[in-house]
C-alpha cells in the first residue's frame, strides 16, 4: 500500500532509481544488440548456403520461410533496441517512468519487467478503450456505422451481429515469444 501511495505523491523517480534503471537498460541493450548480431549472422549464412541448387524444391520453401522468420525476429529486435534507447533518453531527461497517458508514475515492478514501458496499466487500458470506442462496428440494416465501447459490446445481447472482440490491453510486452506485429505504444 505504501508503494502505491508513493506513486501518487511523487512526480518522478529519484536519481538513484533512475541510475538503477539505467544500468538495467544498458545491460538489456547489450544483450539485445548481441542477439540482433546473431540473427544477422544467421541470415547471412542462409543467404550464402547455396540454395540456388535446390530451386523449386521443398527445401527452398523451408529456407524462404526460415529467412522470413529470422527477418521478422530481427525487425522486432531492432524495434526493441529502439524502444530501450528511447527509455535511456527519458532517463537522461528525468521523465522515465512517467505515464504518457495519466501522468502518474509507472509501477517500479512493471518497469523492471518491461523497461521500455511508457504507460501504466491504467493508462494502457484507458488508451485501449479510447481506440476501441473509435472503431466502427458494422451491423445489419441501414449500413450506418455505430460506435460502442468494449463494455457495451460485451453486454450486447446480440453478440453475433456487429460484435468485435478486441484484446489490446496487455499486448506486446514480450518481443521474443509473441510473433504478432508489434505496436509502438507500451
Number of C-alpha atoms within 10 A of each C-alpha: 5 6 9 10 9 13 17 12 10 11 14 18 21 11 12 9 12 20 14 12 22 21 12 13 20 14 12 16 19 12 13 17 16 12 16 19 14 13 19 16 12 16 19 12 11 16 14 10 11 10 15 10 9 11 11 10 11 10 12 15 13 11 16 15 12 15 17 13 14 17 16 16 20 19 15 20 20 16 16 22 21 14 20 22 16 15 22 23 14 18 19 14 9 15 19 25 28 22 21 18 15 15 15 20 24 25 18 16 9 15 17 14 11 15 23 25 25 26 26 23 17 15 20 23 16 16 18 18 19 13 13 20 18 13 15 15 18 15 14 9 7 6 8 10 14 13 14 20 16 20 10 12 18 14 9 14 10 10 12 9 12 17 18 16 11 10 9 15 16 12 16 19 16 13 16 11 9 12 13 11 10 17 11 10 14 22
